[in-house]
Amino acid sequence: MGEEEQPTLEAGSPVVDEEHVQVPFPVLQGECVEHVGRVEGAVIALSSYRLHIKLKDNVINVPLQLIESVECRDLVQLHLTCKDCKVIRCHFRSSEQAQDWLRRLNSVVRPPARLDELFAFAFHSCSATLPAERDLHEEICHAGEHVRGRFKGEVQRMGFSNHSAWRISDINNNFRLCATYPEQLLVPSWVTDKELENVASFRSWKRIPAVVYRHQSTGAVIGRCGQPEVSWWGWRNADDEHLVQSITKACTMDPAAIKTLNPVITNGNEEAEPPMTPSQKLLILDARSYAAAVANRAKGGGCECPEYYPNCEVMFMGMANIHSIRRSFQCLRALCAQVPDPANWLSALEGTKWLQHLSLLLKASLLVVNAVDRDRRPVLVHCSDGWDRTPQIVALAKLQLDPYYRTMEGFQVLVEMEWLDFGHKFADRCGHGENAEDVNERCPVFLQWLDCVHQLQRQFPCSFEFNEAFLVKLVQHTYSCLFGTFLCNSGKEREERGVLENTCSVWSLLQPANRAFHNILYSPHSETVLHPVCHVRNLMLWSAVYLPNSAPSTPCEESGASYGSPLVSPEDTPPGYSLDLKSLRVKNKQGKKKGVLKLLTSGAYALGMHCHLFPFPLCRNCGNMFCASCCDQKAVVASQQLYEHNRMCQACYGHLRPSAVPSALPPADLELEKPITASSN
């Protein structure tokens, strides 16, 4: 079926529960509709990619791989528990109908037996073979050059190539040394490949200490690795000790080590730090507690012994393992699915410990930031295996240290390098790997990190080029399997399975040219380091992900509750930046007598920004005041005979210049999210 054809019952040949029911959405290339029926006040459809429920005024649109489990309650109600914290309730007309749909959903809501069963492969294959789709396919298939050439570009950008103290080692070419590491590694120039092989035999999963970031002002670096295999016997490795000490030595040889620090920003307060003498001690940041590190010795692991690493300081952060994080997330999901109890909401949220885990992660990253930026100390980060808590800390620290990673392009490079290249187990953690039935391996590690990025966005709204909608979309497609970016557990697996050649990249959707994901408050000239407030009281629940709407469900009896689509409509302004005149007209104390109203963007209002410090011109079209820092659009107002470009608010600009507003999504995602008009006879 071509993309322009109207979806009909004959087109996909689905099983239809009732007559006169049509497929309520336009299908994607490669998508096959299998079942269509009616539930209480809605039309329900099941395809090879998603479960779609068309309500009277809204839709529920859930990719199948986003669903974690389905269960029947009260005979006629299905509960769909999703991996991103949503719980969807679907009410059926009879218990027989509920059981039929329970069987249908349970047959498809499972990990694939083969990787190519995931929809990402069918979508890519059908888009590539149809002549009408071929040109479009070339556009949306691959990531940009900044992603494909990320390692070389980052080495040059961070200045590693300008200093003889560092070299690029090809010891992991074809993944022969470590299956979960990238093929090229940055190490001190005098450390030989033979020594690296010896180090690999001493580190968990052969994940040797490798440098991933250099602070261009101080010369201090960040490295990452797996835990040392000390065991109860207290083993040591001379080459490992030499490599760790060589990282410190290479930093002291860096010319940038004697330069003064740049000004830093601490949640809005800018201050200059005095120059400091570079410390000779490398900071080894162990994400675990000391007790957990010692307990790992029983399994052959452990931690660095200070006696064997004399020029190092070991610190333990006490961060929870994946099992504790999974339990915390399950408690959060249960809380968000309940009928809200305002009197006990905060205590119940505290009981989940979700915000406490975020706070601890932010504190760990801030410790790395201060060591590298303020104290000029190199840092080596590890947990047990180095693919869960380690990328969380390292990627968050790099995001705070370097403004480049706060751009859309840089953020893509950051995710590719720290999460994908260094082997975060997306297939196991998200549950979409081959026969990934072990629920003990599942954990929202990447989602937790994105939540921390969102907390940084809240505290520093002008420091990020991308907005909240960008992060929400990334959460959805981490699990959707529409794109191949987050498939498999390592770069080696993705290469062996041909994922890059046979699937589309999520970065083709979240590209800088897509204005729907741009932060209108972004200040590109900010070259500062971010120092967030990490206390739990300064953190907020990410409502756009965990509470998009309370208790999403189909109508039950007289209830008219509906649940909005979890995907962002291209016509809508990104959440957090739309003008809500009813709730955001804030009367200025000095302007009360004059009747002057100040209109704030909801993002600035929610963040407590003092927009009254900024100029508030009048829109030449509607006459309302608007924040000049939030909007600087200009257009012709022909109705008022203003033929020169005049400043106006965002709402009027979008109305007067509709052709200037680009489509928010590329056609692949747009087709999935366009408004739905279904006939019901």
FENDAZI-V491049 format. One record per pair of residues at least 6 apart in sequence whose ideal C-beta (glycine too) atoms are under 7 Angstrom apart, sorted by the first residue. I is the first residue (numbers start at 0). J is the second residue. If there is no record, write none. Layout:
# FENDAZI-V491049
i = [I & I]
j = [J & J]
This chain:
# FENDAZI-V491049
i = [0 & 1 & 2 & 2 & 2 & 4 & 6 & 6 & 6 & 6 & 6 & 7 & 8 & 8 & 8 & 11 & 11 & 11 & 11 & 13 & 13 & 13 & 13 & 13 & 14 & 14 & 15 & 16 & 16 & 16 & 17 & 17 & 19 & 20 & 20 & 20 & 20 & 21 & 21 & 22 & 22 & 22 & 23 & 23 & 23 & 23 & 23 & 23 & 24 & 24 & 24 & 25 & 25 & 26 & 26 & 27 & 27 & 27 & 27 & 27 & 28 & 28 & 28 & 28 & 28 & 29 & 29 & 29 & 29 & 29 & 30 & 30 & 30 & 31 & 31 & 32 & 32 & 33 & 33 & 33 & 34 & 34 & 34 & 35 & 36 & 38 & 38 & 38 & 38 & 39 & 39 & 39 & 39 & 39 & 39 & 40 & 40 & 40 & 40 & 41 & 41 & 41 & 41 & 42 & 42 & 42 & 43 & 44 & 45 & 47 & 47 & 48 & 48 & 48 & 49 & 49 & 49 & 49 & 50 & 50 & 51 & 51 & 52 & 52 & 52 & 52 & 53 & 53 & 54 & 54 & 56 & 57 & 57 & 57 & 57 & 58 & 58 & 59 & 59 & 59 & 60 & 60 & 60 & 61 & 61 & 61 & 62 & 62 & 62 & 62 & 63 & 63 & 64 & 64 & 64 & 64 & 65 & 65 & 65 & 65 & 65 & 66 & 66 & 66 & 67 & 67 & 67 & 67 & 68 & 69 & 69 & 69 & 69 & 69 & 69 & 70 & 71 & 71 & 71 & 71 & 72 & 74 & 74 & 75 & 75 & 75 & 75 & 75 & 76 & 76 & 76 & 76 & 77 & 77 & 77 & 77 & 78 & 78 & 79 & 79 & 79 & 80 & 81 & 82 & 82 & 82 & 83 & 83 & 83 & 83 & 83 & 84 & 84 & 84 & 84 & 84 & 85 & 85 & 86 & 86 & 87 & 87 & 87 & 88 & 88 & 89 & 89 & 90 & 90 & 90 & 91 & 91 & 110 & 110 & 110 & 110 & 110 & 110 & 110 & 111 & 111 & 112 & 112 & 113 & 114 & 114 & 114 & 117 & 117 & 117 & 118 & 118 & 119 & 119 & 119 & 119 & 119 & 119 & 119 & 120 & 120 & 122 & 122 & 123 & 123 & 123 & 123 & 126 & 126 & 127 & 127 & 135 & 138 & 139 & 139 & 139 & 139 & 140 & 140 & 140 & 141 & 141 & 142 & 142 & 142 & 142 & 143 & 143 & 145 & 145 & 145 & 146 & 146 & 146 & 146 & 149 & 149 & 149 & 150 & 150 & 153 & 153 & 154 & 154 & 157 & 157 & 157 & 158 & 158 & 159 & 159 & 159 & 162 & 163 & 164 & 164 & 164 & 164 & 164 & 165 & 165 & 165 & 165 & 165 & 166 & 166 & 167 & 167 & 168 & 168 & 168 & 168 & 169 & 170 & 170 & 170 & 170 & 171 & 171 & 171 & 171 & 171 & 172 & 174 & 174 & 176 & 176 & 176 & 177 & 177 & 177 & 177 & 178 & 178 & 179 & 179 & 179 & 179 & 179 & 180 & 180 & 180 & 181 & 181 & 181 & 184 & 185 & 185 & 186 & 186 & 186 & 187 & 187 & 187 & 187 & 189 & 190 & 190 & 194 & 194 & 194 & 195 & 197 & 197 & 198 & 198 & 198 & 198 & 198 & 199 & 199 & 201 & 201 & 201 & 201 & 202 & 202 & 202 & 202 & 203 & 203 & 203 & 203 & 203 & 203 & 203 & 204 & 204 & 206 & 206 & 206 & 207 & 208 & 208 & 208 & 208 & 208 & 208 & 209 & 209 & 209 & 210 & 210 & 210 & 211 & 211 & 211 & 211 & 211 & 211 & 212 & 212 & 212 & 213 & 214 & 214 & 214 & 215 & 216 & 216 & 216 & 216 & 217 & 217 & 217 & 217 & 217 & 217 & 218 & 218 & 218 & 218 & 219 & 219 & 219 & 219 & 219 & 220 & 220 & 220 & 221 & 221 & 221 & 221 & 221 & 221 & 222 & 222 & 223 & 223 & 223 & 223 & 223 & 223 & 224 & 224 & 224 & 225 & 225 & 225 & 226 & 226 & 226 & 226 & 226 & 226 & 227 & 227 & 227 & 227 & 228 & 228 & 228 & 228 & 229 & 229 & 229 & 230 & 230 & 230 & 231 & 231 & 235 & 240 & 240 & 243 & 243 & 243 & 243 & 244 & 246 & 246 & 246 & 247 & 247 & 247 & 247 & 250 & 250 & 251 & 256 & 256 & 259 & 260 & 260 & 260 & 260 & 261 & 262 & 262 & 262 & 262 & 263 & 263 & 263 & 263 & 263 & 263 & 264 & 264 & 264 & 264 & 265 & 266 & 266 & 266 & 266 & 272 & 275 & 275 & 277 & 278 & 278 & 278 & 279 & 280 & 280 & 280 & 280 & 281 & 281 & 281 & 281 & 281 & 282 & 282 & 282 & 282 & 282 & 283 & 283 & 283 & 283 & 283 & 284 & 284 & 284 & 284 & 284 & 284 & 284 & 284 & 285 & 285 & 285 & 285 & 285 & 285 & 285 & 286 & 286 & 286 & 286 & 286 & 286 & 286 & 287 & 287 & 287 & 287 & 288 & 288 & 289 & 292 & 292 & 292 & 295 & 295 & 300 & 302 & 303 & 303 & 305 & 316 & 316 & 317 & 318 & 318 & 318 & 318 & 319 & 321 & 321 & 321 & 322 & 324 & 324 & 324 & 324 & 325 & 325 & 327 & 327 & 327 & 327 & 328 & 328 & 330 & 330 & 331 & 331 & 331 & 334 & 334 & 334 & 335 & 335 & 336 & 338 & 339 & 348 & 348 & 354 & 354 & 355 & 356 & 357 & 357 & 357 & 357 & 358 & 358 & 358 & 358 & 360 & 360 & 360 & 361 & 361 & 361 & 361 & 362 & 363 & 364 & 364 & 364 & 364 & 365 & 365 & 365 & 367 & 367 & 367 & 367 & 368 & 368 & 368 & 368 & 368 & 370 & 370 & 371 & 371 & 372 & 372 & 380 & 380 & 380 & 381 & 382 & 382 & 386 & 386 & 386 & 386 & 387 & 390 & 390 & 390 & 390 & 391 & 391 & 391 & 393 & 394 & 394 & 394 & 394 & 395 & 395 & 397 & 397 & 398 & 398 & 398 & 398 & 398 & 399 & 399 & 400 & 402 & 402 & 403 & 404 & 404 & 405 & 405 & 405 & 406 & 407 & 407 & 407 & 407 & 407 & 408 & 410 & 411 & 418 & 419 & 420 & 422 & 422 & 423 & 423 & 424 & 425 & 425 & 425 & 425 & 426 & 426 & 426 & 426 & 426 & 427 & 427 & 427 & 428 & 428 & 428 & 428 & 428 & 429 & 429 & 429 & 430 & 431 & 432 & 445 & 446 & 446 & 449 & 449 & 449 & 450 & 452 & 453 & 453 & 453 & 454 & 454 & 455 & 455 & 456 & 456 & 457 & 457 & 458 & 458 & 459 & 460 & 460 & 460 & 460 & 460 & 461 & 461 & 461 & 461 & 462 & 462 & 463 & 463 & 464 & 464 & 464 & 465 & 465 & 465 & 466 & 466 & 466 & 466 & 466 & 466 & 467 & 467 & 467 & 467 & 468 & 468 & 468 & 468 & 468 & 469 & 469 & 471 & 471 & 471 & 472 & 472 & 473 & 474 & 475 & 475 & 476 & 476 & 477 & 482 & 482 & 482 & 482 & 483 & 483 & 483 & 484 & 484 & 484 & 486 & 486 & 486 & 487 & 487 & 487 & 493 & 507 & 508 & 508 & 508 & 509 & 513 & 514 & 515 & 515 & 515 & 515 & 516 & 519 & 519 & 519 & 520 & 520 & 540 & 543 & 547 & 547 & 548 & 548 & 550 & 551 & 552 & 552 & 554 & 564 & 566 & 566 & 567 & 567 & 568 & 569 & 569 & 569 & 569 & 569 & 575 & 575 & 576 & 576 & 576 & 577 & 578 & 578 & 578 & 578 & 579 & 580 & 583 & 583 & 583 & 583 & 584 & 584 & 585 & 585 & 586 & 587 & 587 & 587 & 596 & 597 & 597 & 597 & 597 & 598 & 598 & 598 & 599 & 599 & 600 & 600 & 603 & 603 & 610 & 613 & 613 & 613 & 614 & 615 & 615 & 615 & 615 & 616 & 616 & 617 & 618 & 618 & 618 & 618 & 619 & 619 & 619 & 619 & 619 & 620 & 620 & 620 & 620 & 621 & 621 & 623 & 625 & 630 & 630 & 632 & 632 & 632 & 633 & 633 & 633 & 634 & 634 & 634 & 634 & 634 & 634 & 635 & 635 & 635 & 636 & 636 & 653 & 662 & 664]
j = [10 & 131 & 28 & 131 & 132 & 10 & 21 & 22 & 24 & 25 & 26 & 21 & 15 & 21 & 22 & 22 & 26 & 31 & 32 & 22 & 32 & 33 & 34 & 35 & 33 & 34 & 35 & 35 & 36 & 37 & 36 & 37 & 680 & 35 & 36 & 37 & 42 & 677 & 678 & 32 & 35 & 44 & 42 & 44 & 51 & 53 & 675 & 677 & 44 & 51 & 675 & 670 & 673 & 32 & 46 & 48 & 122 & 667 & 670 & 671 & 122 & 125 & 126 & 129 & 132 & 118 & 121 & 122 & 124 & 125 & 46 & 47 & 48 & 46 & 47 & 44 & 46 & 45 & 46 & 47 & 44 & 45 & 103 & 44 & 43 & 89 & 90 & 91 & 553 & 90 & 91 & 92 & 553 & 554 & 555 & 54 & 55 & 553 & 554 & 52 & 53 & 54 & 553 & 53 & 677 & 679 & 52 & 51 & 103 & 118 & 121 & 62 & 63 & 118 & 60 & 61 & 62 & 63 & 61 & 63 & 58 & 60 & 58 & 59 & 89 & 553 & 675 & 677 & 553 & 561 & 561 & 561 & 562 & 563 & 564 & 564 & 675 & 87 & 551 & 562 & 564 & 565 & 566 & 79 & 81 & 87 & 478 & 479 & 480 & 481 & 107 & 108 & 431 & 478 & 479 & 480 & 81 & 82 & 83 & 478 & 479 & 79 & 81 & 108 & 80 & 81 & 82 & 430 & 80 & 77 & 79 & 101 & 104 & 105 & 108 & 78 & 77 & 97 & 98 & 101 & 78 & 94 & 97 & 90 & 91 & 93 & 94 & 97 & 88 & 89 & 90 & 97 & 89 & 97 & 100 & 101 & 86 & 88 & 86 & 87 & 89 & 86 & 87 & 429 & 430 & 478 & 446 & 474 & 475 & 478 & 544 & 331 & 332 & 335 & 544 & 545 & 551 & 565 & 332 & 336 & 551 & 552 & 562 & 550 & 552 & 552 & 553 & 552 & 553 & 555 & 97 & 100 & 430 & 431 & 432 & 433 & 434 & 435 & 436 & 117 & 433 & 433 & 434 & 433 & 433 & 486 & 496 & 431 & 480 & 486 & 480 & 481 & 480 & 481 & 482 & 483 & 486 & 502 & 503 & 501 & 502 & 481 & 503 & 140 & 501 & 502 & 503 & 132 & 136 & 133 & 136 & 666 & 665 & 503 & 507 & 665 & 667 & 503 & 504 & 507 & 504 & 507 & 411 & 504 & 506 & 507 & 506 & 510 & 152 & 408 & 412 & 411 & 412 & 415 & 506 & 412 & 415 & 416 & 181 & 183 & 412 & 416 & 160 & 167 & 212 & 213 & 215 & 213 & 215 & 165 & 185 & 213 & 253 & 188 & 187 & 188 & 249 & 252 & 253 & 185 & 187 & 188 & 210 & 249 & 186 & 188 & 183 & 185 & 184 & 186 & 192 & 195 & 183 & 176 & 184 & 192 & 195 & 177 & 180 & 181 & 182 & 184 & 182 & 182 & 491 & 196 & 199 & 205 & 199 & 204 & 205 & 206 & 489 & 491 & 204 & 206 & 386 & 422 & 489 & 206 & 421 & 422 & 420 & 421 & 490 & 209 & 209 & 210 & 195 & 209 & 210 & 245 & 246 & 248 & 249 & 245 & 242 & 245 & 238 & 241 & 242 & 207 & 236 & 238 & 207 & 236 & 238 & 239 & 242 & 205 & 207 & 227 & 228 & 236 & 239 & 224 & 225 & 227 & 228 & 225 & 226 & 228 & 300 & 383 & 384 & 385 & 225 & 384 & 224 & 225 & 385 & 224 & 222 & 224 & 242 & 243 & 246 & 379 & 222 & 223 & 224 & 220 & 222 & 246 & 221 & 222 & 223 & 393 & 416 & 417 & 220 & 221 & 397 & 220 & 371 & 372 & 400 & 255 & 255 & 258 & 260 & 261 & 255 & 256 & 260 & 371 & 372 & 375 & 250 & 253 & 255 & 256 & 250 & 371 & 375 & 376 & 377 & 246 & 250 & 377 & 367 & 371 & 378 & 380 & 393 & 396 & 246 & 379 & 380 & 381 & 385 & 389 & 393 & 421 & 379 & 381 & 385 & 381 & 384 & 385 & 295 & 300 & 301 & 302 & 381 & 383 & 239 & 301 & 302 & 303 & 234 & 299 & 300 & 301 & 296 & 301 & 302 & 296 & 299 & 301 & 296 & 297 & 307 & 307 & 308 & 281 & 308 & 311 & 379 & 310 & 281 & 377 & 379 & 279 & 281 & 310 & 377 & 256 & 377 & 277 & 277 & 375 & 274 & 272 & 274 & 372 & 373 & 526 & 269 & 270 & 271 & 527 & 270 & 272 & 372 & 527 & 528 & 530 & 527 & 528 & 529 & 530 & 530 & 458 & 530 & 531 & 532 & 373 & 374 & 375 & 375 & 374 & 375 & 376 & 310 & 310 & 311 & 312 & 376 & 310 & 311 & 376 & 377 & 379 & 312 & 314 & 370 & 376 & 378 & 303 & 311 & 312 & 313 & 379 & 314 & 316 & 363 & 366 & 367 & 378 & 380 & 392 & 292 & 302 & 313 & 314 & 315 & 316 & 381 & 316 & 318 & 363 & 382 & 388 & 389 & 392 & 315 & 318 & 382 & 383 & 315 & 317 & 315 & 301 & 302 & 315 & 301 & 383 & 383 & 313 & 311 & 313 & 313 & 359 & 363 & 359 & 359 & 360 & 363 & 388 & 356 & 387 & 442 & 444 & 439 & 356 & 442 & 444 & 447 & 441 & 442 & 351 & 352 & 353 & 356 & 353 & 443 & 350 & 351 & 351 & 353 & 545 & 347 & 348 & 351 & 545 & 546 & 550 & 550 & 549 & 354 & 540 & 535 & 538 & 535 & 447 & 450 & 451 & 454 & 538 & 533 & 534 & 535 & 538 & 391 & 395 & 451 & 451 & 454 & 531 & 533 & 533 & 392 & 392 & 395 & 396 & 399 & 530 & 531 & 533 & 378 & 380 & 392 & 396 & 396 & 399 & 400 & 528 & 530 & 376 & 378 & 378 & 400 & 400 & 528 & 389 & 392 & 393 & 389 & 388 & 389 & 421 & 422 & 423 & 424 & 444 & 417 & 418 & 421 & 423 & 444 & 447 & 448 & 417 & 413 & 417 & 418 & 448 & 448 & 451 & 404 & 413 & 404 & 405 & 413 & 452 & 455 & 528 & 529 & 528 & 525 & 526 & 409 & 410 & 413 & 462 & 463 & 464 & 464 & 464 & 465 & 509 & 511 & 516 & 511 & 465 & 506 & 445 & 490 & 490 & 488 & 489 & 444 & 445 & 488 & 485 & 486 & 487 & 488 & 432 & 435 & 486 & 487 & 488 & 435 & 440 & 488 & 440 & 441 & 442 & 444 & 445 & 477 & 478 & 485 & 441 & 480 & 488 & 477 & 474 & 477 & 470 & 473 & 474 & 541 & 470 & 467 & 470 & 541 & 531 & 538 & 529 & 531 & 463 & 467 & 539 & 606 & 531 & 532 & 529 & 520 & 602 & 603 & 606 & 608 & 520 & 521 & 522 & 525 & 525 & 529 & 518 & 521 & 517 & 518 & 521 & 516 & 517 & 518 & 516 & 517 & 518 & 573 & 575 & 576 & 543 & 573 & 574 & 575 & 515 & 516 & 567 & 573 & 574 & 509 & 516 & 543 & 544 & 567 & 509 & 567 & 509 & 544 & 565 & 566 & 482 & 505 & 485 & 502 & 503 & 504 & 505 & 498 & 502 & 503 & 504 & 505 & 506 & 493 & 498 & 502 & 493 & 496 & 498 & 499 & 665 & 664 & 665 & 668 & 516 & 663 & 661 & 567 & 569 & 573 & 663 & 573 & 576 & 629 & 630 & 602 & 629 & 546 & 574 & 563 & 565 & 562 & 563 & 560 & 562 & 560 & 562 & 560 & 672 & 671 & 672 & 573 & 663 & 672 & 662 & 663 & 664 & 669 & 672 & 601 & 602 & 600 & 601 & 602 & 601 & 598 & 600 & 649 & 650 & 601 & 598 & 598 & 599 & 601 & 604 & 596 & 598 & 597 & 599 & 596 & 595 & 597 & 611 & 624 & 610 & 611 & 615 & 624 & 623 & 624 & 625 & 610 & 626 & 626 & 629 & 610 & 629 & 626 & 626 & 627 & 628 & 627 & 624 & 625 & 626 & 627 & 627 & 646 & 624 & 625 & 647 & 648 & 651 & 636 & 641 & 645 & 646 & 647 & 636 & 647 & 651 & 655 & 648 & 651 & 648 & 648 & 648 & 649 & 647 & 649 & 652 & 644 & 645 & 646 & 644 & 645 & 647 & 652 & 655 & 656 & 641 & 642 & 644 & 645 & 655 & 660 & 669 & 672]
